[in-house]
Amino acid sequence: VINGAGTVEGVVPGENLAALGHASPTAVIGDIVQSNYVVVTPDNSVWDVVAAMRSTDSAIALVAARKTDLSAGSVQGIITRKDIMDALAGDMEVFGV
């Protein structure tokens, strides 16, 4: 979700969109937008992302070309806690754990 200047103000992860289907008819996207996120860059390791999310109690990390640039064009993706857990679970399956 961006503001009039094109800067990211918040994030709506895909799984949160389902909440709108069960919301009142007057619900708006602003009702489910999350503004508690951290900003990471593509060169951060998974563990850097986990540490940043834990230190701020964030459930979302925005991946941006530069940490200080939150223009919509700079944001390359989002990572959720669920994404990290799914990736780690997949790695465990590779090793038979």
MOPAC internal coordinates of N, CA, C and O (Angstrom, degrees):
PM7 1SCF
backbone

  N    0.0000 0     0.00 0     0.00 0    0    0    0
  C    1.4501 1     0.00 0     0.00 0    1    0    0
  C    1.5261 1   106.25 1     0.00 0    2    1    0
  O    1.2310 1   120.96 1   -55.36 1    3    2    1
  N    1.3306 1   115.77 1   124.64 1    3    2    1
  C    1.4605 1   119.75 1  -178.73 1    5    3    2
  C    1.5255 1   110.70 1  -114.14 1    6    5    3
  O    1.2310 1   121.53 1   -22.07 1    7    6    5
  N    1.3205 1   114.67 1   157.93 1    7    6    5
  C    1.4605 1   119.88 1   177.22 1    9    7    6
  C    1.5278 1   109.63 1   -90.48 1   10    9    7
  O    1.2310 1   120.07 1     3.96 1   11   10    9
  N    1.2952 1   117.47 1  -176.04 1   11   10    9
  C    1.4586 1   122.11 1  -177.77 1   13   11   10
  C    1.5179 1   113.73 1   -62.48 1   14   13   11
  O    1.2310 1   120.09 1   156.20 1   15   14   13
  N    1.3261 1   117.44 1   -23.80 1   15   14   13
  C    1.4603 1   121.60 1   179.40 1   17   15   14
  C    1.5324 1   111.97 1   -87.07 1   18   17   15
  O    1.2310 1   120.42 1   177.33 1   19   18   17
  N    1.3375 1   116.81 1    -2.67 1   19   18   17
  C    1.4650 1   120.14 1   179.41 1   21   19   18
  C    1.5138 1   114.46 1    85.67 1   22   21   19
  O    1.2310 1   120.22 1  -164.52 1   23   22   21
  N    1.3281 1   117.18 1    15.48 1   23   22   21
  C    1.4564 1   122.00 1   178.88 1   25   23   22
  C    1.5223 1   109.76 1   -98.73 1   26   25   23
  O    1.2310 1   120.99 1   -39.62 1   27   26   25
  N    1.3145 1   115.72 1   140.38 1   27   26   25
  C    1.4634 1   120.43 1  -179.60 1   29   27   26
  C    1.5227 1   109.86 1   -64.37 1   30   29   27
  O    1.2310 1   121.01 1   -50.97 1   31   30   29
  N    1.3228 1   115.68 1   129.03 1   31   30   29
  C    1.4701 1   123.03 1   177.77 1   33   31   30
  C    1.5172 1   111.48 1  -107.75 1   34   33   31
  O    1.2310 1   120.49 1   154.49 1   35   34   33
  N    1.3320 1   116.67 1   -25.51 1   35   34   33
  C    1.4527 1   120.86 1  -178.19 1   37   35   34
  C    1.5072 1   110.69 1  -172.23 1   38   37   35
  O    1.2310 1   121.11 1    -3.80 1   39   38   37
  N    1.3309 1   115.48 1   176.20 1   39   38   37
  C    1.4559 1   122.33 1  -175.10 1   41   39   38
  C    1.5270 1   109.11 1  -131.62 1   42   41   39
  O    1.2310 1   121.00 1   -37.33 1   43   42   41
  N    1.3157 1   115.69 1   142.67 1   43   42   41
  C    1.4648 1   121.29 1   173.39 1   45   43   42
  C    1.5263 1   106.87 1  -122.60 1   46   45   43
  O    1.2310 1   120.22 1   -83.30 1   47   46   45
  N    1.3329 1   117.19 1    96.70 1   47   46   45
  C    1.4623 1   119.19 1   177.72 1   49   47   46
  C    1.5308 1   110.39 1   -62.17 1   50   49   47
  O    1.2310 1   120.52 1   -30.83 1   51   50   49
  N    1.3092 1   116.60 1   149.17 1   51   50   49
  C    1.4581 1   121.72 1  -176.81 1   53   51   50
  C    1.5100 1   113.57 1   -52.01 1   54   53   51
  O    1.2310 1   120.35 1   138.86 1   55   54   53
  N    1.3379 1   116.94 1   -41.14 1   55   54   53
  C    1.4642 1   118.67 1  -178.10 1   57   55   54
  C    1.5225 1   112.09 1   -65.07 1   58   57   55
  O    1.2310 1   120.02 1   158.18 1   59   58   57
  N    1.3330 1   117.57 1   -21.82 1   59   58   57
  C    1.4635 1   120.48 1   178.71 1   61   59   58
  C    1.5220 1   112.31 1   -78.99 1   62   61   59
  O    1.2310 1   120.37 1   159.68 1   63   62   61
  N    1.3293 1   116.91 1   -20.32 1   63   62   61
  C    1.4640 1   119.35 1   179.45 1   65   63   62
  C    1.5231 1   111.20 1   -63.39 1   66   65   63
  O    1.2310 1   120.46 1   149.36 1   67   66   65
  N    1.3204 1   116.73 1   -30.64 1   67   66   65
  C    1.4621 1   120.17 1   178.24 1   69   67   66
  C    1.5232 1   110.95 1   -59.91 1   70   69   67
  O    1.2310 1   120.47 1   150.75 1   71   70   69
  N    1.3268 1   116.70 1   -29.25 1   71   70   69
  C    1.4657 1   120.68 1  -179.98 1   73   71   70
  C    1.5237 1   111.05 1   -61.77 1   74   73   71
  O    1.2310 1   119.85 1   149.33 1   75   74   73
  N    1.3187 1   117.90 1   -30.67 1   75   74   73
  C    1.4609 1   119.92 1   179.53 1   77   75   74
  C    1.5246 1   111.67 1   -67.59 1   78   77   75
  O    1.2310 1   120.53 1   151.22 1   79   78   77
  N    1.3247 1   116.59 1   -28.78 1   79   78   77
  C    1.4579 1   119.75 1   178.63 1   81   79   78
  C    1.5128 1   112.61 1   -66.06 1   82   81   79
  O    1.2310 1   120.66 1   155.44 1   83   82   81
  N    1.3362 1   116.35 1   -24.56 1   83   82   81
  C    1.4625 1   121.38 1  -179.37 1   85   83   82
  C    1.5251 1   111.91 1  -104.73 1   86   85   83
  O    1.2310 1   120.60 1  -175.74 1   87   86   85
  N    1.3175 1   116.45 1     4.26 1   87   86   85
  C    1.4646 1   120.53 1  -176.71 1   89   87   86
  C    1.5279 1   109.99 1   -87.06 1   90   89   87
  O    1.2310 1   121.42 1    -5.49 1   91   90   89
  N    1.2934 1   114.88 1   174.51 1   91   90   89
  C    1.4671 1   120.57 1   178.29 1   93   91   90
  C    1.5285 1   109.35 1   -67.15 1   94   93   91
  O    1.2310 1   120.26 1   -21.60 1   95   94   93
  N    1.3092 1   117.11 1   158.40 1   95   94   93
  C    1.4733 1   120.59 1  -179.19 1   97   95   94
  C    1.5304 1   113.52 1   -61.73 1   98   97   95
  O    1.2310 1   120.11 1   162.87 1   99   98   97
  N    1.3138 1   117.40 1   -17.13 1   99   98   97
  C    1.4604 1   120.12 1  -179.23 1  101   99   98
  C    1.5323 1   112.40 1   -97.60 1  102  101   99
  O    1.2310 1   120.38 1  -175.11 1  103  102  101
  N    1.3259 1   116.88 1     4.89 1  103  102  101
  C    1.4656 1   120.28 1  -179.24 1  105  103  102
  C    1.5288 1   110.48 1   -63.78 1  106  105  103
  O    1.2310 1   121.58 1   -33.64 1  107  106  105
  N    1.3129 1   114.59 1   146.36 1  107  106  105
  C    1.4650 1   121.28 1   177.95 1  109  107  106
  C    1.5203 1   109.02 1  -126.44 1  110  109  107
  O    1.2310 1   120.57 1   -16.78 1  111  110  109
  N    1.3155 1   116.51 1   163.22 1  111  110  109
  C    1.4580 1   121.34 1  -177.25 1  113  111  110
  C    1.5360 1   111.11 1   -57.92 1  114  113  111
  O    1.2310 1   120.76 1   149.25 1  115  114  113
  N    1.3171 1   116.15 1   -30.75 1  115  114  113
  C    1.4660 1   119.97 1   178.32 1  117  115  114
  C    1.5182 1   113.76 1   -61.15 1  118  117  115
  O    1.2310 1   120.71 1   159.96 1  119  118  117
  N    1.3326 1   116.24 1   -20.04 1  119  118  117
  C    1.4617 1   119.99 1   179.52 1  121  119  118
  C    1.5317 1   112.21 1   -70.96 1  122  121  119
  O    1.2310 1   120.26 1   156.92 1  123  122  121
  N    1.3265 1   117.10 1   -23.08 1  123  122  121
  C    1.4715 1   118.96 1  -177.18 1  125  123  122
  C    1.5229 1   113.15 1  -119.36 1  126  125  123
  O    1.2310 1   120.18 1  -176.05 1  127  126  125
  N    1.3205 1   117.27 1     3.95 1  127  126  125
  C    1.4616 1   119.89 1   179.43 1  129  127  126
  C    1.5258 1   109.64 1   -67.42 1  130  129  127
  O    1.2310 1   120.85 1   -38.73 1  131  130  129
  N    1.3178 1   115.98 1   141.27 1  131  130  129
  C    1.4595 1   121.22 1   178.37 1  133  131  130
  C    1.5218 1   108.88 1  -111.81 1  134  133  131
  O    1.2310 1   120.76 1   -50.08 1  135  134  133
  N    1.3166 1   116.16 1   129.92 1  135  134  133
  C    1.4610 1   119.82 1   179.42 1  137  135  134
  C    1.5203 1   112.13 1  -110.63 1  138  137  135
  O    1.2310 1   120.51 1  -178.48 1  139  138  137
  N    1.3253 1   116.63 1     1.52 1  139  138  137
  C    1.4569 1   120.67 1   177.73 1  141  139  138
  C    1.5333 1   108.15 1   -93.56 1  142  141  139
  O    1.2310 1   121.06 1   -91.49 1  143  142  141
  N    1.3267 1   115.59 1    88.51 1  143  142  141
  C    1.4521 1   121.30 1  -179.29 1  145  143  142
  C    1.5246 1   109.43 1  -139.36 1  146  145  143
  O    1.2310 1   121.00 1   -17.34 1  147  146  145
  N    1.3083 1   115.70 1   162.66 1  147  146  145
  C    1.4586 1   121.50 1   173.54 1  149  147  146
  C    1.5198 1   107.50 1  -111.91 1  150  149  147
  O    1.2310 1   121.01 1   -19.89 1  151  150  149
  N    1.3129 1   115.67 1   160.11 1  151  150  149
  C    1.4614 1   121.09 1   177.96 1  153  151  150
  C    1.5235 1   108.18 1  -112.52 1  154  153  151
  O    1.2310 1   120.90 1   -52.68 1  155  154  153
  N    1.3260 1   115.88 1   127.32 1  155  154  153
  C    1.4582 1   122.03 1   177.72 1  157  155  154
  C    1.5245 1   108.13 1  -126.44 1  158  157  155
  O    1.2310 1   120.84 1   -11.46 1  159  158  157
  N    1.3170 1   116.00 1   168.54 1  159  158  157
  C    1.4567 1   121.01 1   178.39 1  161  159  158
  C    1.5256 1   109.20 1  -115.84 1  162  161  159
  O    1.2310 1   120.21 1   -17.94 1  163  162  161
  N    1.3192 1   117.21 1   162.06 1  163  162  161
  C    1.4653 1   120.27 1  -177.63 1  165  163  162
  C    1.5281 1   114.10 1   -58.66 1  166  165  163
  O    1.2310 1   119.79 1   157.98 1  167  166  165
  N    1.3229 1   118.01 1   -22.02 1  167  166  165
  C    1.4640 1   119.48 1  -179.43 1  169  167  166
  C    1.5336 1   113.24 1   -87.37 1  170  169  167
  O    1.2310 1   119.59 1   178.19 1  171  170  169
  N    1.3342 1   118.39 1    -1.81 1  171  170  169
  C    1.4692 1   120.86 1   174.97 1  173  171  170
  C    1.5219 1   109.46 1   -72.47 1  174  173  171
  O    1.2310 1   120.92 1   -37.73 1  175  174  173
  N    1.3329 1   115.84 1   142.27 1  175  174  173
  C    1.4656 1   119.84 1   175.89 1  177  175  174
  C    1.5274 1   109.40 1   -77.44 1  178  177  175
  O    1.2310 1   121.01 1   -15.61 1  179  178  177
  N    1.3155 1   115.67 1   164.39 1  179  178  177
  C    1.4673 1   120.13 1   176.32 1  181  179  178
  C    1.5181 1   109.34 1   -56.79 1  182  181  179
  O    1.2310 1   120.41 1   140.12 1  183  182  181
  N    1.3199 1   116.82 1   -39.88 1  183  182  181
  C    1.4717 1   120.26 1  -177.88 1  185  183  182
  C    1.5158 1   111.65 1   -69.17 1  186  185  183
  O    1.2310 1   119.96 1   147.60 1  187  186  185
  N    1.3462 1   117.68 1   -32.40 1  187  186  185
  C    1.4709 1   120.54 1   173.11 1  189  187  186
  C    1.5224 1   110.13 1   -62.75 1  190  189  187
  O    1.2310 1   120.70 1   137.72 1  191  190  189
  N    1.3277 1   116.26 1   -42.28 1  191  190  189
  C    1.4628 1   121.26 1  -179.98 1  193  191  190
  C    1.5298 1   109.87 1   -64.39 1  194  193  191
  O    1.2310 1   120.37 1   133.48 1  195  194  193
  N    1.3341 1   116.90 1   -46.52 1  195  194  193
  C    1.4705 1   121.14 1   178.87 1  197  195  194
  C    1.5273 1   109.88 1   -59.25 1  198  197  195
  O    1.2310 1   119.92 1   134.85 1  199  198  197
  N    1.3143 1   117.76 1   -45.15 1  199  198  197
  C    1.4673 1   121.21 1  -179.32 1  201  199  198
  C    1.5259 1   111.19 1   -62.74 1  202  201  199
  O    1.2310 1   120.41 1   137.48 1  203  202  201
  N    1.3338 1   116.82 1   -42.52 1  203  202  201
  C    1.4681 1   120.20 1   179.51 1  205  203  202
  C    1.5190 1   110.96 1   -64.61 1  206  205  203
  O    1.2310 1   120.66 1   138.03 1  207  206  205
  N    1.3333 1   116.34 1   -41.97 1  207  206  205
  C    1.4627 1   120.18 1   179.90 1  209  207  206
  C    1.5272 1   110.96 1   -66.40 1  210  209  207
  O    1.2310 1   120.45 1   139.04 1  211  210  209
  N    1.3230 1   116.75 1   -40.96 1  211  210  209
  C    1.4734 1   119.94 1  -179.90 1  213  211  210
  C    1.5215 1   111.34 1   -67.12 1  214  213  211
  O    1.2310 1   120.22 1   139.27 1  215  214  213
  N    1.3352 1   117.18 1   -40.73 1  215  214  213
  C    1.4662 1   119.56 1  -175.68 1  217  215  214
  C    1.5255 1   112.50 1   -67.83 1  218  217  215
  O    1.2310 1   120.32 1   157.97 1  219  218  217
  N    1.3299 1   116.99 1   -22.03 1  219  218  217
  C    1.4647 1   120.71 1  -179.49 1  221  219  218
  C    1.5244 1   112.06 1  -112.89 1  222  221  219
  O    1.2310 1   120.55 1  -176.59 1  223  222  221
  N    1.3263 1   116.55 1     3.41 1  223  222  221
  C    1.4680 1   122.94 1  -177.10 1  225  223  222
  C    1.5287 1   110.55 1    53.57 1  226  225  223
  O    1.2310 1   121.17 1  -136.61 1  227  226  225
  N    1.3250 1   115.36 1    43.39 1  227  226  225
  C    1.4631 1   121.59 1   179.10 1  229  227  226
  C    1.5182 1   109.91 1   -97.72 1  230  229  227
  O    1.2310 1   120.91 1   -33.48 1  231  230  229
  N    1.3056 1   115.86 1   146.52 1  231  230  229
  C    1.4601 1   120.90 1   176.51 1  233  231  230
  C    1.5246 1   111.22 1   -99.68 1  234  233  231
  O    1.2310 1   120.44 1   176.31 1  235  234  233
  N    1.3396 1   116.77 1    -3.69 1  235  234  233
  C    1.4584 1   121.79 1  -174.50 1  237  235  234
  C    1.5248 1   110.22 1  -136.67 1  238  237  235
  O    1.2310 1   121.53 1   -38.83 1  239  238  237
  N    1.3333 1   114.69 1   141.17 1  239  238  237
  C    1.4624 1   121.31 1   170.64 1  241  239  238
  C    1.5289 1   107.45 1  -122.43 1  242  241  239
  O    1.2310 1   120.85 1   -52.22 1  243  242  241
  N    1.3203 1   115.98 1   127.78 1  243  242  241
  C    1.4609 1   121.13 1   173.22 1  245  243  242
  C    1.5183 1   107.51 1   -88.84 1  246  245  243
  O    1.2310 1   120.20 1   -48.93 1  247  246  245
  N    1.3081 1   117.23 1   131.07 1  247  246  245
  C    1.4605 1   121.63 1   176.07 1  249  247  246
  C    1.5255 1   106.92 1   -96.70 1  250  249  247
  O    1.2310 1   120.95 1   -64.39 1  251  250  249
  N    1.3283 1   115.79 1   115.61 1  251  250  249
  C    1.4602 1   120.80 1  -177.70 1  253  251  250
  C    1.5226 1   109.98 1  -123.52 1  254  253  251
  O    1.2310 1   120.51 1   -27.58 1  255  254  253
  N    1.3078 1   116.62 1   152.42 1  255  254  253
  C    1.4598 1   121.43 1   179.91 1  257  255  254
  C    1.5276 1   110.57 1   -57.66 1  258  257  255
  O    1.2310 1   120.84 1   140.53 1  259  258  257
  N    1.3308 1   116.01 1   -39.47 1  259  258  257
  C    1.4653 1   122.09 1   176.47 1  261  259  258
  C    1.5215 1   107.98 1  -134.35 1  262  261  259
  O    1.2310 1   120.80 1   -42.31 1  263  262  261
  N    1.2950 1   116.07 1   137.69 1  263  262  261
  C    1.4642 1   121.29 1  -174.74 1  265  263  262
  C    1.5274 1   112.97 1   -58.97 1  266  265  263
  O    1.2310 1   120.12 1   151.50 1  267  266  265
  N    1.3088 1   117.37 1   -28.50 1  267  266  265
  C    1.4628 1   120.54 1  -176.24 1  269  267  266
  C    1.5207 1   112.95 1   -94.29 1  270  269  267
  O    1.2310 1   120.01 1   178.38 1  271  270  269
  N    1.3296 1   117.59 1    -1.62 1  271  270  269
  C    1.4639 1   121.22 1  -177.19 1  273  271  270
  C    1.5183 1   110.03 1  -110.03 1  274  273  271
  O    1.2310 1   120.59 1   -74.54 1  275  274  273
  N    1.3320 1   116.47 1   105.46 1  275  274  273
  C    1.4627 1   121.02 1   178.76 1  277  275  274
  C    1.5177 1   112.19 1  -105.89 1  278  277  275
  O    1.2310 1   120.90 1  -153.09 1  279  278  277
  N    1.3316 1   115.89 1    26.91 1  279  278  277
  C    1.4614 1   117.98 1   173.37 1  281  279  278
  C    1.5252 1   107.40 1   -68.92 1  282  281  279
  O    1.2310 1   120.65 1   -29.10 1  283  282  281
  N    1.3103 1   116.36 1   150.90 1  283  282  281
  C    1.4603 1   120.86 1  -176.71 1  285  283  282
  C    1.5293 1   111.45 1   -56.05 1  286  285  283
  O    1.2310 1   119.54 1   144.42 1  287  286  285
  N    1.3202 1   118.49 1   -35.58 1  287  286  285
  C    1.4538 1   121.80 1  -179.68 1  289  287  286
  C    1.5183 1   113.67 1   -70.47 1  290  289  287
  O    1.2310 1   120.25 1   158.21 1  291  290  289
  N    1.3248 1   117.14 1   -21.79 1  291  290  289
  C    1.4621 1   121.22 1  -178.98 1  293  291  290
  C    1.5266 1   112.34 1   -83.41 1  294  293  291
  O    1.2310 1   120.67 1   153.36 1  295  294  293
  N    1.3310 1   116.32 1   -26.64 1  295  294  293
  C    1.4722 1   120.42 1  -177.47 1  297  295  294
  C    1.5244 1   108.97 1   -74.43 1  298  297  295
  O    1.2310 1   121.20 1   -55.78 1  299  298  297
  N    1.3230 1   115.31 1   124.22 1  299  298  297
  C    1.4597 1   121.41 1  -175.72 1  301  299  298
  C    1.5252 1   112.72 1  -102.86 1  302  301  299
  O    1.2310 1   120.13 1   165.93 1  303  302  301
  N    1.3254 1   117.35 1   -14.07 1  303  302  301
  C    1.4549 1   120.14 1   178.83 1  305  303  302
  C    1.5108 1   111.34 1   168.37 1  306  305  303
  O    1.2310 1   121.38 1     0.39 1  307  306  305
  N    1.3319 1   114.96 1  -179.61 1  307  306  305
  C    1.4573 1   120.22 1   175.98 1  309  307  306
  C    1.5171 1   108.75 1  -130.19 1  310  309  307
  O    1.2310 1   121.51 1   -28.70 1  311  310  309
  N    1.3132 1   114.72 1   151.30 1  311  310  309
  C    1.4639 1   122.53 1   175.44 1  313  311  310
  C    1.5179 1   106.74 1  -124.69 1  314  313  311
  O    1.2310 1   120.45 1   -50.98 1  315  314  313
  N    1.3184 1   116.74 1   129.02 1  315  314  313
  C    1.4656 1   120.82 1   177.04 1  317  315  314
  C    1.5230 1   109.18 1  -107.47 1  318  317  315
  O    1.2310 1   120.79 1   -13.92 1  319  318  317
  N    1.3100 1   116.10 1   166.08 1  319  318  317
  C    1.4684 1   120.17 1   175.07 1  321  319  318
  C    1.5218 1   110.24 1   -56.40 1  322  321  319
  O    1.2310 1   120.72 1   140.56 1  323  322  321
  N    1.3284 1   116.22 1   -39.44 1  323  322  321
  C    1.4578 1   120.53 1   179.90 1  325  323  322
  C    1.5244 1   110.81 1   -62.65 1  326  325  323
  O    1.2310 1   120.03 1   140.11 1  327  326  325
  N    1.3261 1   117.55 1   -39.89 1  327  326  325
  C    1.4661 1   120.98 1   177.67 1  329  327  326
  C    1.5267 1   110.99 1   -58.96 1  330  329  327
  O    1.2310 1   120.87 1   136.31 1  331  330  329
  N    1.3239 1   115.95 1   -43.69 1  331  330  329
  C    1.4659 1   120.55 1  -179.73 1  333  331  330
  C    1.5190 1   110.77 1   -65.82 1  334  333  331
  O    1.2310 1   120.60 1   135.84 1  335  334  333
  N    1.3225 1   116.47 1   -44.16 1  335  334  333
  C    1.4704 1   119.93 1   179.33 1  337  335  334
  C    1.5241 1   111.00 1   -63.13 1  338  337  335
  O    1.2310 1   120.08 1   138.27 1  339  338  337
  N    1.3308 1   117.46 1   -41.73 1  339  338  337
  C    1.4654 1   121.14 1   178.53 1  341  339  338
  C    1.5257 1   111.18 1   -62.62 1  342  341  339
  O    1.2310 1   120.45 1   137.95 1  343  342  341
  N    1.3254 1   116.75 1   -42.05 1  343  342  341
  C    1.4662 1   121.03 1   179.80 1  345  343  342
  C    1.5293 1   110.62 1   -64.42 1  346  345  343
  O    1.2310 1   120.74 1   136.07 1  347  346  345
  N    1.3256 1   116.18 1   -43.93 1  347  346  345
  C    1.4699 1   119.70 1  -179.92 1  349  347  346
  C    1.5209 1   110.86 1   -66.83 1  350  349  347
  O    1.2310 1   120.02 1   141.03 1  351  350  349
  N    1.3222 1   117.57 1   -38.97 1  351  350  349
  C    1.4586 1   120.71 1   178.73 1  353  351  350
  C    1.5279 1   110.22 1   -64.62 1  354  353  351
  O    1.2310 1   120.24 1   141.08 1  355  354  353
  N    1.3271 1   117.15 1   -38.92 1  355  354  353
  C    1.4566 1   121.06 1   177.50 1  357  355  354
  C    1.5193 1   111.75 1   -63.19 1  358  357  355
  O    1.2310 1   120.69 1   139.23 1  359  358  357
  N    1.3461 1   116.29 1   -40.77 1  359  358  357
  C    1.4611 1   120.39 1   177.64 1  361  359  358
  C    1.5118 1   111.48 1   -64.54 1  362  361  359
  O    1.2310 1   120.28 1   143.72 1  363  362  361
  N    1.3288 1   117.07 1   -36.28 1  363  362  361
  C    1.4587 1   120.32 1   179.93 1  365  363  362
  C    1.5327 1   110.40 1   -66.52 1  366  365  363
  O    1.2310 1   120.26 1   144.06 1  367  366  365
  N    1.3243 1   117.10 1   -35.94 1  367  366  365
  C    1.4604 1   120.92 1   179.68 1  369  367  366
  C    1.5233 1   110.34 1   -65.45 1  370  369  367
  O    1.2310 1   120.07 1   144.00 1  371  370  369
  N    1.3346 1   117.47 1   -36.00 1  371  370  369
  C    1.4630 1   121.61 1   179.34 1  373  371  370
  C    1.5283 1   110.13 1   -60.13 1  374  373  371
  O    1.2310 1   120.79 1   143.48 1  375  374  373
  N    1.3365 1   116.09 1   -36.52 1  375  374  373
  C    1.4514 1   120.93 1  -178.29 1  377  375  374
  C    1.5239 1   112.61 1   -93.88 1  378  377  375
  O    1.2310 1   120.02 1  -170.78 1  379  378  377
  N    1.3191 1   117.57 1     9.22 1  379  378  377
  C    1.4483 1   121.06 1   177.27 1  381  379  378
  C    1.5116 1   114.81 1    70.67 1  382  381  379
  O    1.2310 1   120.63 1  -153.78 1  383  382  381
  N    1.3199 1   116.41 1    26.22 1  383  382  381
  C    1.4718 1   120.29 1   179.58 1  385  383  382
  C    1.4975 1   109.24 1   -96.42 1  386  385  383
  O    1.2310 1   120.10 1   180.00 1  387  386  385

